[in-house]
Structure formats: C-alpha cells, structure tokens
C-alpha cells in the first residue's frame, strides 16, 4: 500500500513539473548554456538541418524557434541557445562571427 501511495505522489510531482510548452524548457536559458531535452519533443517541434550545413560532430542537428540548436546523438538530445539564428543571411553572418568564432 505504501508503494502505491509513493508512486502516486511521484507521478503527480512529475506531471506538474513537466512544462506545458516545449519552449518553457528554455524560458530562462542564457546563450550557450546546454540542457538535455526530450528527443520526441525536439523531433515534433523543430526543423531538421540538412547534413551539409554546419558541423555535425557525429550528430543529427535540429533548429528550433528562439535560437535553440539541438544535437541528437543516438537517443540523447542536447540543446543550447545561440545568440544568432543562422537560418537567415544576416543571422548566418552573426552566427559565424559571434557564436562560432568567439564562443
């Protein structure tokens, strides 16, 4: 009986601690800070980058809104937030200059 109560309490805590929106994970995240994220959320809410863009470093890459960059290694996803989003020309120049060269 005690195990059932403990499991119920844990499931309620986990259920309330999960953000309602994917981007709530990154609400207070600073540039170049890294976090582990759910790969299922990434695949459903982010755009996959073609293999010939960027330095893959053995990963599959995803770009999300709010300048979030996710690398998927097997079944683990690591995200960081860039200062510039390289999907536009001016963002690409800023990304190469600031995010790539100086960070």
N, CA, C and O atoms as a Tinker XYZ file with bonds, in Angstrom:
   412  protein
     1  N      0.816000   -1.194000    0.000000    73     2
     2  CA     0.000000    0.000000    0.000000    64     1     3
     3  C      0.863000    1.263000    0.000000    63     2     4     5
     4  O      0.558000    2.242000   -0.681000    81     3
     5  N      1.961000    1.217000    0.789000    73     3     6
     6  CA     2.843000    2.374000    0.849000    64     5     7
     7  C      3.506000    2.635000   -0.502000    63     6     8     9
     8  O      3.706000    3.786000   -0.890000    81     7
     9  N      3.845000    1.559000   -1.216000    73     7    10
    10  CA     4.479000    1.718000   -2.521000    64     9    11
    11  C      3.532000    2.386000   -3.515000    63    10    12    13
    12  O      3.959000    3.195000   -4.338000    81    11
    13  N      2.271000    2.052000   -3.439000    73    11    14
    14  CA     1.278000    2.650000   -4.337000    64    13    15
    15  C      1.131000    4.138000   -4.063000    63    14    16    17
    16  O      1.040000    4.936000   -4.996000    81    15
    17  N      1.107000    4.512000   -2.802000    73    15    18
    18  CA     0.983000    5.933000   -2.436000    64    17    19
    19  C      2.213000    6.707000   -2.902000    63    18    20    21
    20  O      2.098000    7.807000   -3.441000    81    19
    21  N      3.389000    6.121000   -2.689000    73    19    22
    22  CA     4.623000    6.780000   -3.127000    64    21    23
    23  C      4.623000    6.958000   -4.649000    63    22    24    25
    24  O      5.002000    8.019000   -5.143000    81    23
    25  N      4.210000    5.949000   -5.382000    73    23    26
    26  CA     4.153000    6.045000   -6.843000    64    25    27
    27  C      3.155000    7.097000   -7.299000    63    26    28    29
    28  O      3.424000    7.826000   -8.253000    81    27
    29  N      2.012000    7.189000   -6.640000    73    27    30
    30  CA     1.027000    8.216000   -6.978000    64    29    31
    31  C      1.572000    9.620000   -6.730000    63    30    32    33
    32  O      1.397000   10.514000   -7.558000    81    31
    33  N      2.226000    9.808000   -5.601000    73    31    34
    34  CA     2.796000   11.124000   -5.288000    64    33    35
    35  C      3.882000   11.480000   -6.297000    63    34    36    37
    36  O      3.922000   12.613000   -6.778000    81    35
    37  N      4.755000   10.545000   -6.623000    73    35    38
    38  CA     5.812000   10.799000   -7.605000    64    37    39
    39  C      5.249000   11.112000   -8.985000    63    38    40    41
    40  O      5.755000   11.994000   -9.678000    81    39
    41  N      4.220000   10.402000   -9.379000    73    39    42
    42  CA     3.633000   10.670000  -10.697000    64    41    43
    43  C      2.982000   12.047000  -10.743000    63    42    44    45
    44  O      3.027000   12.715000  -11.776000    81    43
    45  N      2.378000   12.482000   -9.637000    73    43    46
    46  CA     1.808000   13.829000   -9.596000    64    45    47
    47  C      2.890000   14.899000   -9.652000    63    46    48    49
    48  O      2.722000   15.911000  -10.333000    81    47
    49  N      3.993000   14.691000   -8.947000    73    47    50
    50  CA     5.092000   15.656000   -8.959000    64    49    51
    51  C      5.687000   15.760000  -10.356000    63    50    52    53
    52  O      5.920000   16.865000  -10.845000    81    51
    53  N      5.935000   14.641000  -10.997000    73    51    54
    54  CA     6.491000   14.648000  -12.356000    64    53    55
    55  C      5.500000   15.272000  -13.326000    63    54    56    57
    56  O      5.898000   16.044000  -14.197000    81    55
    57  N      4.248000   14.960000  -13.197000    73    55    58
    58  CA     3.230000   15.512000  -14.088000    64    57    59
    59  C      3.117000   17.018000  -14.007000    63    58    60    61
    60  O      2.907000   17.680000  -15.023000    81    59
    61  N      3.254000   17.570000  -12.810000    73    59    62
    62  CA     3.157000   19.021000  -12.655000    64    61    63
    63  C      4.463000   19.738000  -12.960000    63    62    64    65
    64  O      4.459000   20.946000  -13.198000    81    63
    65  N      5.592000   19.011000  -12.959000    73    63    66
    66  CA     6.865000   19.664000  -13.224000    64    65    67
    67  C      7.186000   19.729000  -14.711000    63    66    68    69
    68  O      8.089000   20.467000  -15.103000    81    67
    69  N      6.476000   18.979000  -15.551000    73    67    70
    70  CA     6.724000   18.993000  -16.990000    64    69    71
    71  C      6.096000   20.250000  -17.586000    63    70    72    73
    72  O      4.912000   20.509000  -17.369000    81    71
    73  N      6.878000   21.040000  -18.340000    73    71    74
    74  CA     6.326000   22.257000  -18.936000    64    73    75
    75  C      5.226000   21.941000  -19.941000    63    74    76    77
    76  O      5.255000   20.910000  -20.612000    81    75
    77  N      4.265000   22.836000  -20.031000    73    75    78
    78  CA     3.158000   22.621000  -20.959000    64    77    79
    79  C      3.582000   22.887000  -22.403000    63    78    80    81
    80  O      2.958000   22.379000  -23.334000    81    79
    81  N      4.627000   23.671000  -22.591000    73    79    82
    82  CA     5.096000   24.035000  -23.914000    64    81    83
    83  C      6.570000   23.657000  -24.018000    63    82    84    85
    84  O      7.303000   23.753000  -23.033000    81    83
    85  N      7.011000   23.229000  -25.194000    73    83    86
    86  CA     8.405000   22.845000  -25.407000    64    85    87
    87  C      9.351000   23.989000  -25.062000    63    86    88    89
    88  O     10.423000   23.764000  -24.501000    81    87
    89  N      8.957000   25.210000  -25.395000    73    87    90
    90  CA     9.851000   26.355000  -25.201000    64    89    91
    91  C      9.904000   26.830000  -23.754000    63    90    92    93
    92  O     10.735000   27.676000  -23.423000    81    91
    93  N      9.041000   26.311000  -22.883000    73    91    94
    94  CA     9.144000   26.637000  -21.466000    64    93    95
    95  C     10.423000   26.057000  -20.855000    63    94    96    97
    96  O     10.903000   26.550000  -19.834000    81    95
    97  N     10.975000   25.006000  -21.482000    73    95    98
    98  CA    12.249000   24.469000  -21.036000    64    97    99
    99  C     13.343000   25.529000  -21.125000    63    98   100   101
   100  O     14.282000   25.531000  -20.328000    81    99
   101  N     13.216000   26.431000  -22.101000    73    99   102
   102  CA    14.279000   27.377000  -22.413000    64   101   103
   103  C     13.943000   28.805000  -22.022000    63   102   104   105
   104  O     14.644000   29.729000  -22.435000    81   103
   105  N     12.903000   29.013000  -21.247000    73   103   106
   106  CA    12.444000   30.362000  -20.920000    64   105   107
   107  C     13.525000   31.199000  -20.242000    63   106   108   109
   108  O     13.681000   32.375000  -20.569000    81   107
   109  N     14.266000   30.626000  -19.316000    73   107   110
   110  CA    15.293000   31.372000  -18.592000    64   109   111
   111  C     16.704000   30.955000  -18.993000    63   110   112   113
   112  O     17.665000   31.233000  -18.276000    81   111
   113  N     16.826000   30.295000  -20.124000    73   111   114
   114  CA    18.123000   29.804000  -20.561000    64   113   115
   115  C     18.936000   30.923000  -21.198000    63   114   116   117
   116  O     18.410000   31.706000  -21.989000    81   115
   117  N     20.206000   30.996000  -20.857000    73   115   118
   118  CA    21.105000   32.001000  -21.424000    64   117   119
   119  C     21.788000   31.432000  -22.659000    63   118   120   121
   120  O     21.745000   30.224000  -22.894000    81   119
   121  N     22.419000   32.297000  -23.448000    73   119   122
   122  CA    23.115000   31.853000  -24.642000    64   121   123
   123  C     24.243000   30.883000  -24.260000    63   122   124   125
   124  O     24.956000   31.097000  -23.280000    81   123
   125  N     24.385000   29.840000  -25.036000    73   123   126
   126  CA    25.427000   28.818000  -24.930000    64   125   127
   127  C     25.338000   27.979000  -23.666000    63   126   128   129
   128  O     26.268000   27.231000  -23.367000    81   127
   129  N     24.263000   28.077000  -22.925000    73   127   130
   130  CA    24.021000   27.169000  -21.812000    64   129   131
   131  C     23.409000   25.906000  -22.404000    63   130   132   133
   132  O     22.549000   26.005000  -23.279000    81   131
   133  N     23.822000   24.724000  -21.957000    73   131   134
   134  CA    23.327000   23.478000  -22.532000    64   133   135
   135  C     22.381000   22.771000  -21.579000    63   134   136   137
   136  O     22.497000   22.893000  -20.359000    81   135
   137  N     21.430000   22.018000  -22.161000    73   135   138
   138  CA    20.468000   21.219000  -21.404000    64   137   139
   139  C     20.172000   19.936000  -22.169000    63   138   140   141
   140  O     20.233000   19.912000  -23.398000    81   139
   141  N     19.854000   18.880000  -21.449000    73   139   142
   142  CA    19.350000   17.664000  -22.058000    64   141   143
   143  C     17.846000   17.826000  -22.236000    63   142   144   145
   144  O     17.161000   18.298000  -21.329000    81   143
   145  N     17.331000   17.442000  -23.391000    73   143   146
   146  CA    15.903000   17.576000  -23.669000    64   145   147
   147  C     15.358000   16.271000  -24.233000    63   146   148   149
   148  O     16.113000   15.379000  -24.619000    81   147
   149  N     14.046000   16.177000  -24.273000    73   147   150
   150  CA    13.368000   15.008000  -24.810000    64   149   151
   151  C     13.469000   14.999000  -26.334000    63   150   152   153
   152  O     13.100000   15.978000  -26.984000    81   151
   153  N     13.957000   13.920000  -26.899000    73   151   154
   154  CA    14.119000   13.824000  -28.355000    64   153   155
   155  C     12.765000   13.803000  -29.066000    63   154   156   157
   156  O     12.655000   14.285000  -30.193000    81   155
   157  N     11.745000   13.258000  -28.428000    73   155   158
   158  CA    10.423000   13.238000  -29.052000    64   157   159
   159  C      9.879000   14.650000  -29.207000    63   158   160   161
   160  O      9.279000   14.971000  -30.233000    81   159
   161  N     10.079000   15.499000  -28.202000    73   159   162
   162  CA     9.640000   16.890000  -28.298000    64   161   163
   163  C     10.419000   17.630000  -29.383000    63   162   164   165
   164  O      9.853000   18.435000  -30.123000    81   163
   165  N     11.695000   17.358000  -29.470000    73   163   166
   166  CA    12.536000   18.023000  -30.472000    64   165   167
   167  C     12.085000   17.659000  -31.873000    63   166   168   169
   168  O     11.925000   18.539000  -32.720000    81   167
   169  N     11.880000   16.381000  -32.129000    73   167   170
   170  CA    11.504000   15.934000  -33.469000    64   169   171
   171  C     10.147000   16.464000  -33.894000    63   170   172   173
   172  O      9.910000   16.674000  -35.083000    81   171
   173  N      9.248000   16.683000  -32.933000    73   171   174
   174  CA     7.918000   17.168000  -33.296000    64   173   175
   175  C      7.839000   18.690000  -33.388000    63   174   176   177
   176  O      6.948000   19.210000  -34.059000    81   175
   177  N      8.753000   19.427000  -32.729000    73   175   178
   178  CA     8.630000   20.879000  -32.734000    64   177   179
   179  C      9.760000   21.632000  -33.411000    63   178   180   181
   180  O      9.727000   22.862000  -33.452000    81   179
   181  N     10.749000   20.947000  -33.938000    73   179   182
   182  CA    11.899000   21.640000  -34.520000    64   181   183
   183  C     12.154000   21.206000  -35.962000    63   182   184   185
   184  O     11.646000   20.184000  -36.422000    81   183
   185  N     12.949000   22.006000  -36.655000    73   183   186
   186  CA    13.272000   21.762000  -38.064000    64   185   187
   187  C     14.618000   21.045000  -38.159000    63   186   188   189
   188  O     15.607000   21.493000  -37.577000    81   187
   189  N     14.654000   19.937000  -38.889000    73   187   190
   190  CA    15.889000   19.179000  -39.058000    64   189   191
   191  C     16.801000   19.913000  -40.042000    63   190   192   193
   192  O     16.347000   20.383000  -41.084000    81   191
   193  N     18.083000   20.009000  -39.707000    73   191   194
   194  CA    19.059000   20.690000  -40.552000    64   193   195
   195  C     19.646000   19.667000  -41.522000    63   194   196   197
   196  O     19.973000   18.555000  -41.107000    81   195
   197  N     19.790000   20.017000  -42.815000    73   195   198
   198  CA    20.430000   19.089000  -43.760000    64   197   199
   199  C     21.866000   18.769000  -43.340000    63   198   200   201
   200  O     22.517000   19.585000  -42.686000    81   199
   201  N     22.353000   17.605000  -43.706000    73   199   202
   202  CA    23.662000   17.134000  -43.272000    64   201   203
   203  C     24.798000   18.028000  -43.739000    63   202   204   205
   204  O     25.847000   18.066000  -43.095000    81   203
   205  N     24.622000   18.744000  -44.837000    73   203   206
   206  CA    25.712000   19.536000  -45.397000    64   205   207
   207  C     25.828000   20.931000  -44.775000    63   206   208   209
   208  O     26.749000   21.672000  -45.119000    81   207
   209  N     24.926000   21.306000  -43.876000    73   207   210
   210  CA    25.011000   22.603000  -43.212000    64   209   211
   211  C     25.579000   22.438000  -41.805000    63   210   212   213
   212  O     25.161000   21.548000  -41.066000    81   211
   213  N     26.507000   23.273000  -41.443000    73   211   214
   214  CA    27.070000   23.261000  -40.096000    64   213   215
   215  C     28.022000   22.111000  -39.861000    63   214   216   217
   216  O     28.249000   21.283000  -40.743000    81   215
   217  N     28.572000   22.068000  -38.675000    73   215   218
   218  CA    29.474000   20.995000  -38.256000    64   217   219
   219  C     28.668000   20.000000  -37.436000    63   218   220   221
   220  O     28.292000   20.286000  -36.299000    81   219
   221  N     28.406000   18.846000  -38.003000    73   219   222
   222  CA    27.512000   17.896000  -37.333000    64   221   223
   223  C     28.147000   17.238000  -36.113000    63   222   224   225
   224  O     27.438000   16.903000  -35.164000    81   223
   225  N     29.459000   17.046000  -36.114000    73   223   226
   226  CA    30.163000   16.397000  -34.997000    64   225   227
   227  C     29.536000   15.046000  -34.660000    63   226   228   229
   228  O     29.425000   14.688000  -33.488000    81   227
   229  N     29.128000   14.302000  -35.677000    73   227   230
   230  CA    28.552000   12.975000  -35.472000    64   229   231
   231  C     27.126000   12.972000  -34.975000    63   230   232   233
   232  O     26.679000   11.977000  -34.405000    81   231
   233  N     26.403000   14.050000  -35.173000    73   231   234
   234  CA    25.031000   14.134000  -34.663000    64   233   235
   235  C     24.062000   14.529000  -35.767000    63   234   236   237
   236  O     24.457000   14.963000  -36.849000    81   235
   237  N     22.782000   14.365000  -35.459000    73   235   238
   238  CA    21.719000   14.917000  -36.295000    64   237   239
   239  C     21.332000   16.233000  -35.642000    63   238   240   241
   240  O     21.117000   16.284000  -34.431000    81   239
   241  N     21.241000   17.308000  -36.436000    73   239   242
   242  CA    21.000000   18.623000  -35.864000    64   241   243
   243  C     19.586000   19.110000  -36.155000    63   242   244   245
   244  O     19.004000   18.819000  -37.200000    81   243
   245  N     19.062000   19.852000  -35.205000    73   243   246
   246  CA    17.742000   20.461000  -35.328000    64   245   247
   247  C     17.855000   21.931000  -34.936000    63   246   248   249
   248  O     18.625000   22.289000  -34.045000    81   247
   249  N     17.077000   22.778000  -35.614000    73   247   250
   250  CA    16.959000   24.195000  -35.263000    64   249   251
   251  C     15.524000   24.451000  -34.855000    63   250   252   253
   252  O     14.589000   24.065000  -35.557000    81   251
   253  N     15.353000   25.105000  -33.717000    73   251   254
   254  CA    14.031000   25.451000  -33.212000    64   253   255
   255  C     13.903000   26.967000  -33.175000    63   254   256   257
   256  O     14.872000   27.693000  -33.396000    81   255
   257  N     12.695000   27.432000  -32.894000    73   255   258
   258  CA    12.494000   28.864000  -32.707000    64   257   259
   259  C     13.258000   29.320000  -31.467000    63   258   260   261
   260  O     13.737000   28.496000  -30.688000    81   259
   261  N     13.366000   30.616000  -31.291000    73   259   262
   262  CA    14.052000   31.243000  -30.161000    64   261   263
   263  C     15.545000   30.910000  -30.128000    63   262   264   265
   264  O     16.150000   30.859000  -29.057000    81   263
   265  N     16.143000   30.679000  -31.319000    73   263   266
   266  CA    17.583000   30.431000  -31.483000    64   265   267
   267  C     18.083000   29.185000  -30.758000    63   266   268   269
   268  O     19.226000   29.149000  -30.303000    81   267
   269  N     17.243000   28.177000  -30.650000    73   267   270
   270  CA    17.622000   26.947000  -29.960000    64   269   271
   271  C     18.188000   25.961000  -30.978000    63   270   272   273
   272  O     17.580000   25.703000  -32.016000    81   271
   273  N     19.359000   25.417000  -30.665000    73   271   274
   274  CA    20.047000   24.462000  -31.525000    64   273   275
   275  C     20.157000   23.141000  -30.763000    63   274   276   277
   276  O     20.662000   23.111000  -29.640000    81   275
   277  N     19.686000   22.052000  -31.372000    73   275   278
   278  CA    19.673000   20.745000  -30.709000    64   277   279
   279  C     20.516000   19.771000  -31.524000    63   278   280   281
   280  O     20.401000   19.700000  -32.748000    81   279
   281  N     21.356000   19.030000  -30.829000    73   279   282
   282  CA    22.128000   17.949000  -31.445000    64   281   283
   283  C     21.622000   16.627000  -30.874000    63   282   284   285
   284  O     21.471000   16.477000  -29.662000    81   283
   285  N     21.364000   15.677000  -31.759000    73   283   286
   286  CA    20.859000   14.368000  -31.340000    64   285   287
   287  C     21.945000   13.328000  -31.570000    63   286   288   289
   288  O     22.344000   13.077000  -32.707000    81   287
   289  N     22.418000   12.728000  -30.494000    73   287   290
   290  CA    23.410000   11.657000  -30.528000    64   289   291
   291  C     22.708000   10.373000  -30.124000    63   290   292   293
   292  O     22.460000   10.152000  -28.939000    81   291
   293  N     22.386000    9.528000  -31.086000    73   291   294
   294  CA    21.663000    8.293000  -30.776000    64   293   295
   295  C     20.285000    8.601000  -30.236000    63   294   296   297
   296  O     19.429000    9.099000  -30.968000    81   295
   297  N     20.056000    8.312000  -28.958000    73   295   298
   298  CA    18.760000    8.617000  -28.347000    64   297   299
   299  C     18.863000    9.719000  -27.296000    63   298   300   301
   300  O     17.964000    9.869000  -26.469000    81   299
   301  N     19.961000   10.500000  -27.320000    73   299   302
   302  CA    20.127000   11.622000  -26.396000    64   301   303
   303  C     20.138000   12.926000  -27.175000    63   302   304   305
   304  O     20.783000   13.026000  -28.219000    81   303
   305  N     19.432000   13.915000  -26.675000    73   303   306
   306  CA    19.381000   15.228000  -27.315000    64   305   307
   307  C     19.934000   16.278000  -26.366000    63   306   308   309
   308  O     19.520000   16.378000  -25.211000    81   307
   309  N     20.878000   17.057000  -26.878000    73   307   310
   310  CA    21.492000   18.131000  -26.113000    64   309   311
   311  C     21.181000   19.438000  -26.825000    63   310   312   313
   312  O     21.422000   19.570000  -28.025000    81   311
   313  N     20.648000   20.399000  -26.089000    73   311   314
   314  CA    20.252000   21.681000  -26.677000    64   313   315
   315  C     21.086000   22.809000  -26.093000    63   314   316   317
   316  O     21.503000   22.764000  -24.936000    81   315
   317  N     21.317000   23.817000  -26.915000    73   315   318
   318  CA    21.897000   25.060000  -26.427000    64   317   319
   319  C     21.242000   26.214000  -27.177000    63   318   320   321
   320  O     20.630000   26.028000  -28.229000    81   319
   321  N     21.380000   27.381000  -26.625000    73   319   322
   322  CA    20.752000   28.559000  -27.213000    64   321   323
   323  C     21.842000   29.440000  -27.821000    63   322   324   325
   324  O     22.795000   29.822000  -27.140000    81   323
   325  N     21.695000   29.757000  -29.099000    73   323   326
   326  CA    22.640000   30.625000  -29.790000    64   325   327
   327  C     22.183000   32.069000  -29.694000    63   326   328   329
   328  O     21.008000   32.354000  -29.466000    81   327
   329  N     23.137000   32.973000  -29.873000    73   327   330
   330  CA    22.803000   34.392000  -29.881000    64   329   331
   331  C     22.151000   34.779000  -31.202000    63   330   332   333
   332  O     21.213000   35.576000  -31.224000    81   331
   333  N     22.650000   34.211000  -32.312000    73   331   334
   334  CA    22.103000   34.480000  -33.642000    64   333   335
   335  C     21.567000   33.188000  -34.251000    63   334   336   337
   336  O     22.151000   32.119000  -34.073000    81   335
   337  N     20.465000   33.295000  -34.962000    73   335   338
   338  CA    19.883000   32.162000  -35.675000    64   337   339
   339  C     20.414000   32.173000  -37.110000    63   338   340   341
   340  O     20.140000   33.122000  -37.844000    81   339
   341  N     21.155000   31.161000  -37.531000    73   339   342
   342  CA    21.807000   31.192000  -38.845000    64   341   343
   343  C     20.906000   30.856000  -40.030000    63   342   344   345
   344  O     21.414000   30.647000  -41.132000    81   343
   345  N     19.597000   30.799000  -39.846000    73   343   346
   346  CA    18.723000   30.451000  -40.968000    64   345   347
   347  C     18.472000   31.614000  -41.910000    63   346   348   349
   348  O     17.895000   31.412000  -42.979000    81   347
   349  N     18.885000   32.829000  -41.554000    73   347   350
   350  CA    18.801000   33.960000  -42.480000    64   349   351
   351  C     20.230000   34.411000  -42.809000    63   350   352   353
   352  O     21.174000   34.014000  -42.125000    81   351
   353  N     20.394000   35.223000  -43.834000    73   351   354
   354  CA    21.736000   35.641000  -44.247000    64   353   355
   355  C     22.417000   36.470000  -43.163000    63   354   356   357
   356  O     23.568000   36.206000  -42.813000    81   355
   357  N     21.719000   37.467000  -42.631000    73   355   358
   358  CA    22.335000   38.291000  -41.581000    64   357   359
   359  C     22.568000   37.473000  -40.310000    63   358   360   361
   360  O     23.564000   37.670000  -39.614000    81   359
   361  N     21.657000   36.565000  -40.015000    73   359   362
   362  CA    21.845000   35.695000  -38.858000    64   361   363
   363  C     23.017000   34.749000  -39.039000    63   362   364   365
   364  O     23.727000   34.447000  -38.080000    81   363
   365  N     23.226000   34.274000  -40.273000    73   363   366
   366  CA    24.346000   33.374000  -40.554000    64   365   367
   367  C     25.681000   34.087000  -40.351000    63   366   368   369
   368  O     26.622000   33.521000  -39.795000    81   367
   369  N     25.749000   35.336000  -40.810000    73   367   370
   370  CA    26.983000   36.113000  -40.625000    64   369   371
   371  C     27.228000   36.349000  -39.134000    63   370   372   373
   372  O     28.343000   36.162000  -38.648000    81   371
   373  N     26.197000   36.755000  -38.418000    73   371   374
   374  CA    26.330000   36.961000  -36.975000    64   373   375
   375  C     26.664000   35.672000  -36.245000    63   374   376   377
   376  O     27.438000   35.685000  -35.288000    81   375
   377  N     26.091000   34.560000  -36.683000    73   375   378
   378  CA    26.348000   33.270000  -36.050000    64   377   379
   379  C     27.806000   32.868000  -36.229000    63   378   380   381
   380  O     28.459000   32.438000  -35.279000    81   379
   381  N     28.315000   33.008000  -37.453000    73   379   382
   382  CA    29.716000   32.654000  -37.702000    64   381   383
   383  C     30.637000   33.572000  -36.903000    63   382   384   385
   384  O     31.605000   33.108000  -36.301000    81   383
   385  N     30.345000   34.854000  -36.895000    73   383   386
   386  CA    31.216000   35.806000  -36.206000    64   385   387
   387  C     31.136000   35.659000  -34.684000    63   386   388   389
   388  O     32.173000   35.601000  -34.024000    81   387
   389  N     29.958000   35.601000  -34.129000    73   387   390
   390  CA    29.816000   35.621000  -32.669000    64   389   391
   391  C     29.756000   34.221000  -32.051000    63   390   392   393
   392  O     30.560000   33.894000  -31.179000    81   391
   393  N     28.805000   33.393000  -32.502000    73   391   394
   394  CA    28.589000   32.092000  -31.853000    64   393   395
   395  C     29.690000   31.093000  -32.173000    63   394   396   397
   396  O     30.081000   30.310000  -31.307000    81   395
   397  N     30.198000   31.106000  -33.403000    73   395   398
   398  CA    31.167000   30.098000  -33.812000    64   397   399
   399  C     32.601000   30.498000  -33.455000    63   398   400   401
   400  O     33.335000   29.698000  -32.874000    81   399
   401  N     33.005000   31.715000  -33.791000    73   399   402
   402  CA    34.390000   32.118000  -33.587000    64   401   403
   403  C     34.723000   32.500000  -32.145000    63   402   404   405
   404  O     35.821000   32.205000  -31.672000    81   403
   405  N     33.812000   33.139000  -31.449000    73   403   406
   406  CA    34.151000   33.694000  -30.146000    64   405   407
   407  C     33.607000   32.891000  -28.968000    63   406   408   409
   408  O     33.948000   33.201000  -27.827000    81   407
   409  N     32.789000   31.890000  -29.190000    73   407   410
   410  CA    32.250000   31.132000  -28.060000    64   409   411
   411  C     32.768000   29.719000  -28.032000    63   410   412
   412  O     32.411000   28.948000  -27.142000    81   411
